[in-house]
Amino acid sequence: MERTDPWECVIVGGGAAGLSAAMTLGRARRRTLVVDAGEQSNRAAHGIGGLLGHDGRPPAELYALGREELRRYPTVTVRDASVRTAERSDDGFVLTLEGDEQVAARRLVLATGMRYAVPELPGVDAFWGGAVFHCPYCHGWDVRDGRLAVHGADHAVHRALLLRCWSPDVVVLTDGGALSDDDRETLRVAGVAVDDRRVAGLRGTDGTLEAARFADGDERPLDGILVLAPLHQRHDLATGLGAALGERGAVDVDMVGQTTVLGLYAAGDAGAMMPNVAGAIADGVRAGAAVNDALIALEHGVPPMMPRRGVPARD
Ligand SMILES: Cc1cc2nc3c(=O)[nH]c(=O)nc-3n(C[C@H](O)[C@H](O)[C@H](O)COP(=O)(O)OP(=O)(O)OC[C@H]3O[C@@H](n4cnc5c(N)ncnc54)[C@H](O)[C@@H]3O)c2cc1C
């Protein structure tokens, strides 16, 4: 097993959060390694909705641009690889990559994203990231004024009222889920229809959604459908290192991405309450700056400048 000198920081994940953290650290001239498996969660989408300066840009283009920009910074290396395991060491962390290569890091940023659990509806994959979406702010604009549906009864009232921002034509497809009488009344008053039939699947042509199919053989024409896609950690790197998870399975982080394990940071979806690309970029900047601040404190024996969980801030 080959083991190299410790990097000042290793970042696992090269999506919006990881590339952004790397840019911050590269600009601070820190020896930084990004290890990226290249499976950013929004790759299925045609375009990134709501990212200032890049609104509608295909996700793959953004990641290619980010990598291109990082080439300006000679202390940053980006590698296409997967991290299999991570352990703590005396002076930081040791990661094992696929092929059993080991790399050491003084500080570690997990920017590994999350797995979005798409509902098991036949045909859903053909439309995921387009007409089937989990985030109206990301993709509602693309189906504005269309025939829209909310799938499932969980949080149906809130989701339907939200979707009404993009179209007056909204139906809740409960698909076997239960709605209270109060919920039904709220929806009725808001002009949202409810259809309680079981959904058997989605139908469309060339990625364009045309209808929801019901178990009774009937169909309802649709242009877009909002689904619940709960987020899950992609693997146990964070918990394996002892980091606590918080709400909705996100890594518990403070305002600069410090986890409950000193020296271990999380940025982007992995530690986010409201996952989106702009937030991931901002998280990356904060985590990168916090890592740099921690390294300065370590090198010079001074307290860190940035407030961090478990470490007193400088006055
Ligand atoms: C279908 C879809 C559409 C979306 N549309 C939008 C939108 O329009 N606008 C918007 O703002 N947000 C959108 N989002 C949300 C957005 O994609 C995420 O918030 C954002 O990608 C999070 O960035 P990230 O860097 O945290 O994670 P990701 O982009 O998921 O990147 C994580 C990276 O880490 C890598 N990785 C994970 N584990 C390892 C490992 N062990 N070793 C090496 N590499 C690893 C992955 O392969 C991946 O490349 C969408 C999400 C989905 C699922």
The ligand as a Gaussian input file, in Angstrom:
#p B3LYP/6-31G(d) Opt

LIG

0 1
 C      -32.481000      15.444000     -10.091000
 C      -31.981000      16.621000      -9.303000
 C      -32.116000      17.885000      -9.808000
 C      -31.676000      18.984000      -9.078000
 N      -31.835000      20.219000      -9.608000
 C      -31.347000      21.287000      -8.947000
 C      -31.482000      22.589000      -9.509000
 O      -32.047000      22.771000     -10.590000
 N      -30.984000      23.633000      -8.795000
 C      -30.368000      23.476000      -7.594000
 O      -29.901000      24.458000      -7.010000
 N      -30.243000      22.245000      -7.039000
 C      -30.718000      21.155000      -7.689000
 N      -30.595000      19.912000      -7.148000
 C      -29.890000      19.768000      -5.866000
 C      -28.378000      19.813000      -6.156000
 O      -28.060000      18.909000      -7.182000
 C      -27.585000      19.484000      -4.907000
 O      -27.997000      20.329000      -3.849000
 C      -26.083000      19.701000      -5.171000
 O      -25.677000      18.908000      -6.255000
 C      -25.278000      19.362000      -3.934000
 O      -23.923000      19.478000      -4.224000
 P      -22.870000      18.582000      -3.451000
 O      -21.537000      19.009000      -3.952000
 O      -23.141000      18.638000      -2.007000
 O      -23.196000      17.073000      -3.878000
 P      -23.138000      16.367000      -5.304000
 O      -23.394000      17.318000      -6.404000
 O      -24.029000      15.182000      -5.208000
 O      -21.623000      15.907000      -5.443000
 C      -21.062000      14.963000      -4.564000
 C      -19.890000      14.328000      -5.267000
 O      -19.202000      13.505000      -4.310000
 C      -18.857000      12.300000      -4.941000
 N      -18.665000      11.276000      -3.930000
 C      -19.544000      10.774000      -3.038000
 N      -18.971000       9.834000      -2.278000
 C      -17.696000       9.731000      -2.706000
 C      -16.614000       8.899000      -2.320000
 N      -16.714000       8.003000      -1.331000
 N      -15.442000       9.029000      -2.967000
 C      -15.302000       9.949000      -3.978000
 N      -16.305000      10.760000      -4.376000
 C      -17.492000      10.640000      -3.753000
 C      -20.026000      12.015000      -5.860000
 O      -19.690000      11.055000      -6.836000
 C      -20.277000      13.412000      -6.409000
 O      -19.486000      13.689000      -7.549000
 C      -31.062000      18.800000      -7.818000
 C      -30.927000      17.509000      -7.311000
 C      -31.382000      16.426000      -8.024000
 C      -31.229000      15.040000      -7.461000

